[in-house]
Amino acid sequence: MIEYLIGVDGGGTGTRVRLADPNGAELAQASGGPSGLSHGIDKAWVTILAAIGEACAVADIGSPPLSSMAIGLGLAGVHNKDWAAQFVAADPGFAALVLDTDGFSTLMGAHGGQPGAIVAIGTGSVGEAMRLDGAKVEVGGWGFPAGDEASGAWMGLRALNHIEQVLDGRVADGPLARDVIAACGGNRDAVQIWLGRANQTAYAGLARFVVQHGDTDPVARAILEHAGREVASIADALDPGHTLPLALCGGLGEVLLAWLPPDTRARCLPPQGDSARGALLMIERHLERTR
């Protein structure tokens, strides 16, 4: 018997969990570190289970067996079918499990499971749409560093390339360069060490400096303007006729609203719910279909 529903949003920077009763009424929330599949299958499960345990503690329900829980997960890295299969195979014993991309769970949360389009921008980025005929469309989501345009990691990579040129004396420094150089150790040798250790999450951590200096530093402004154009391109590919409601989601969604081309910004509506809420909807619908 299923006593609890779990919704999980797992990305390259953090994990968010919602715990609900069998009717979908929310009981508690919790968060943890990254559980995107690029960080490893075992690590993803460890992080997710720890966050579920925290949510159960908040709800004061002890430690229910996993066999009493049904879980919906929207995870970064599910585009890699091998990783997705390995993750499902490592299921530690949930009563039911449904897995999709964090982009799809974000879409479900943003429009309450109804037709619409989203561009989710956080550590990575992806566009998802559910069209009026129920067709599912995905744009982007190719992963860092080859894709994930407009994402935190994408911005951080461009900021890092800029400081390399500053340290070489190829271009002048400025507020953005000074802050990024300091964050990476303060000098050329330290930056080289930082580069040798950096992953997607580390690059995304530099995006805060791009956002912070967007109004005053021309390089930061150029990165944000470019990001806005990339978001618009994803949105247009998702919905060429501009007939669907559009929401910008993720940790950088609200930030990038200001940097969108005006016609794209005019189409945007606030998301109804987040990716973890969308993951709850995923498992609710899965259970309805299998009854």
Secondary structure, DSSP 8 states (H G I E B T S, - for coil): ---EEEEEEE-SS-EEEEEE-TT--EEEEEEES---GGG-HHHHHHHHHHHHHHHHHHHT-----GGGEEEEEEETTTTSHHHHHHHHHT--S-SEEEEEEHHHHHHHHHTTTSSEEEEEESSSEEEEEE-TTS-EEEEE---TTTS-TTSHHHHHHHHHHHHHHHHHTSS---HHHHHHHHHTTSSHHHHHHHHHH--HHHHHTTHHHHHHTTTT-HHHHHHHHHHHHHHHHHHHHH-TT--S-EEEESTTHHHHHTTS-HHHHHTB---SS-HHHHHHHHHHHHHHHH-
